Amino acid sequence: MYQNQIHLHYPETPRPLESQSDRARAIAIDVASIRMQGAEPVPQFFRIAERYVAGELSIEQFTAAIDGLRRNHAAGAGA
């Protein structure tokens, strides 16, 4: 998921964010946190995040897509 590591901070039970600005702010905070750790999200993360912010994906769909991205990245790193 990230160039150097795979790590996202989600609450145990993510609450749906009602507004587009709330979702955008949550993504911006996650990205800033990742960058502070010295990693950079891969482009696929941003494409998924854009769909979530736009309301095309629910929090459950977003989380599942990110989990799939992590699995794919981990499988590629182990190859």
NUFISE-993867 format. One line per 3 residues: number of its first residue (from 1); their letters; for each residue x, y, z of N, C-alpha, C. Coordinates in Angstrom, 2 decimals. Layout:
% NUFISE-993867
NUM> a> X Y Z X Y Z X Y Z ~ ... .
% end
This chain:
% NUFISE-993867
1> myq> 0.81 -1.18 0.00 0.00 0.00 0.00 0.86 1.24 0.00 ~ 1.92 1.21 0.73 2.82 2.35 0.79 4.15 1.91 0.23 ~ 4.90 2.89 -0.18 6.20 2.58 -0.76 7.08 1.83 0.24 .
4> nqi> 7.06 2.23 1.52 7.95 1.65 2.51 7.26 0.71 3.48 ~ 6.00 0.94 3.76 5.30 0.10 4.73 3.80 0.18 4.50 ~ 3.10 -0.76 5.11 1.66 -0.78 5.01 1.11 -0.55 6.40 .
7> hlh> 0.43 0.58 6.58 -0.12 0.89 7.89 -1.12 2.02 7.77 ~ -2.34 1.77 8.19 -3.36 2.81 8.23 -4.00 2.78 9.60 ~ -4.34 3.92 10.10 -4.96 4.01 11.41 -6.46 4.16 11.24 .
10> ype> -7.19 3.13 11.63 -8.64 3.18 11.62 -9.13 2.87 13.02 ~ -10.21 3.50 13.43 -10.80 3.12 14.71 -11.29 1.68 14.63 ~ -11.47 1.05 15.77 -11.94 -0.34 15.79 -13.24 -0.49 15.00 .
13> tpr> -14.17 0.40 15.20 -15.42 0.40 14.47 -15.54 1.74 13.78 ~ -15.14 1.81 12.51 -15.19 3.11 11.83 -16.62 3.62 11.78 ~ -16.78 4.90 12.06 -18.12 5.48 11.97 -18.25 6.12 10.60 .
16> ple> -19.41 5.98 9.98 -19.59 6.62 8.69 -19.48 8.14 8.83 ~ -18.75 8.75 7.96 -18.63 10.20 7.97 -19.68 10.74 7.01 ~ -20.48 11.65 7.52 -21.65 12.10 6.78 -21.32 12.99 5.58 .
19> sqs> -20.42 13.92 5.75 -20.21 14.89 4.67 -18.93 14.57 3.90 ~ -18.91 15.06 2.67 -17.73 14.89 1.83 -16.52 15.57 2.49 ~ -16.73 16.73 3.09 -15.60 17.43 3.73 -15.08 16.64 4.92 .
22> dra> -15.95 15.96 5.67 -15.49 15.11 6.78 -14.65 13.95 6.26 ~ -15.11 13.33 5.17 -14.36 12.20 4.61 -13.02 12.68 4.06 ~ -13.00 13.83 3.39 -11.74 14.37 2.85 -10.77 14.69 3.97 .
25> rai> -11.29 15.27 5.05 -10.43 15.61 6.19 -9.84 14.34 6.83 ~ -10.65 13.28 6.95 -10.16 12.03 7.52 -9.04 11.43 6.67 ~ -9.21 11.48 5.35 -8.18 10.96 4.44 -6.92 11.81 4.55 .
28> aid> -7.06 13.13 4.59 -5.90 14.02 4.69 -5.12 13.75 5.97 ~ -5.83 13.50 7.06 -5.16 13.20 8.33 -4.41 11.88 8.22 ~ -5.03 10.85 7.62 -4.35 9.57 7.44 -3.10 9.72 6.58 .
31> vas> -3.21 10.45 5.49 -2.06 10.64 4.59 -0.94 11.40 5.31 ~ -1.29 12.43 6.06 -0.27 13.19 6.81 0.42 12.29 7.82 ~ -0.34 11.44 8.49 0.23 10.53 9.47 1.21 9.56 8.81 .
34> irm> 0.80 9.03 7.66 1.66 8.10 6.92 2.96 8.79 6.50 ~ 2.84 10.00 6.00 4.02 10.74 5.55 4.94 11.10 6.72 ~ 4.36 11.38 7.88 5.19 11.68 9.06 6.01 10.46 9.47 .
37> qga> 5.54 9.27 9.10 6.27 8.04 9.40 7.32 7.73 8.34 ~ 7.42 8.59 7.34 8.43 8.41 6.31 7.99 7.55 5.14 ~ 6.70 7.28 5.03 6.18 6.47 3.93 5.34 7.35 3.02 .
40> epv> 5.02 6.82 1.87 4.18 7.55 0.91 3.12 6.58 0.37 ~ 1.85 6.95 0.45 0.81 6.08 -0.11 1.02 5.88 -1.61 ~ 0.71 4.70 -2.07 0.83 4.41 -3.50 -0.35 5.04 -4.24 .
43> pqf> -0.23 5.24 -5.55 -1.30 5.88 -6.32 -2.65 5.18 -6.20 ~ -2.65 3.86 -6.08 -3.91 3.13 -5.96 -4.69 3.56 -4.72 ~ -3.98 3.87 -3.64 -4.64 4.34 -2.43 -5.43 5.62 -2.72 .
46> fri> -4.79 6.54 -3.43 -5.46 7.82 -3.72 -6.69 7.63 -4.60 ~ -6.62 6.69 -5.55 -7.79 6.43 -6.41 -8.96 5.89 -5.58 ~ -8.67 4.97 -4.67 -9.70 4.43 -3.79 -10.23 5.51 -2.87 .
49> aer> -9.33 6.30 -2.30 -9.73 7.37 -1.37 -10.61 8.40 -2.07 ~ -10.29 8.74 -3.31 -11.11 9.70 -4.06 -12.53 9.19 -4.21 ~ -12.69 7.90 -4.46 -14.04 7.33 -4.60 -14.78 7.37 -3.27 .
52> yva> -14.07 7.12 -2.18 -14.69 7.20 -0.85 -15.11 8.63 -0.53 ~ -14.23 9.57 -0.76 -14.54 10.97 -0.48 -15.74 11.43 -1.31 ~ -15.82 11.00 -2.55 -16.92 11.39 -3.44 -18.24 10.73 -3.05 .
55> gel> -18.18 9.77 -2.14 -19.40 9.08 -1.73 -19.74 7.86 -2.56 ~ -18.83 7.48 -3.48 -19.06 6.31 -4.32 -18.87 5.01 -3.54 ~ -18.06 5.06 -2.47 -17.81 3.89 -1.63 -18.24 4.19 -0.20 .
58> sie> -18.84 3.20 0.45 -19.15 3.32 1.87 -17.86 3.09 2.66 ~ -17.89 3.34 3.96 -16.71 3.09 4.78 -16.34 1.60 4.74 ~ -17.36 0.74 4.69 -17.10 -0.70 4.62 -16.41 -1.07 3.31 .
61> qft> -16.90 -0.49 2.21 -16.29 -0.77 0.90 -14.88 -0.19 0.83 ~ -14.70 1.00 1.37 -13.38 1.63 1.39 -12.39 0.78 2.18 ~ -12.82 0.36 3.38 -11.95 -0.47 4.23 -11.61 -1.78 3.53 .
64> aai> -12.59 -2.41 2.90 -12.34 -3.67 2.19 -11.36 -3.45 1.03 ~ -11.52 -2.34 0.30 -10.62 -2.05 -0.82 -9.19 -1.81 -0.32 ~ -9.05 -1.11 0.79 -7.71 -0.86 1.35 -7.11 -2.16 1.86 .
67> dgl> -7.92 -3.00 2.50 -7.42 -4.31 2.95 -6.94 -5.15 1.76 ~ -7.70 -5.11 0.66 -7.28 -5.83 -0.55 -5.98 -5.27 -1.11 ~ -5.84 -3.96 -1.07 -4.61 -3.33 -1.53 -3.43 -3.76 -0.67 .
70> rrn> -3.64 -3.82 0.64 -2.59 -4.29 1.55 -2.18 -5.71 1.22 ~ -3.20 -6.60 1.03 -2.90 -8.00 0.73 -2.11 -8.11 -0.58 ~ -2.54 -7.38 -1.61 -1.84 -7.41 -2.89 -0.42 -6.91 -2.76 .
73> haa> -0.24 -5.85 -1.99 1.10 -5.29 -1.78 1.98 -6.28 -1.03 ~ 1.41 -6.89 0.02 2.18 -7.85 0.82 2.55 -9.07 -0.03 ~ 1.63 -9.53 -0.89 1.92 -10.67 -1.75 3.03 -10.32 -2.75 .
76> gag> 2.98 -9.10 -3.28 4.01 -8.65 -4.21 5.36 -8.48 -3.54 ~ 5.35 -8.02 -2.28 6.61 -7.82 -1.55 7.25 -9.15 -1.19 ~ 6.42 -10.18 -1.03 6.95 -11.50 -0.66 7.38 -12.31 -1.86 .
79> a> 7.08 -11.84 -3.04 7.41 -12.60 -4.26 8.84 -12.44 -4.64 .
% end
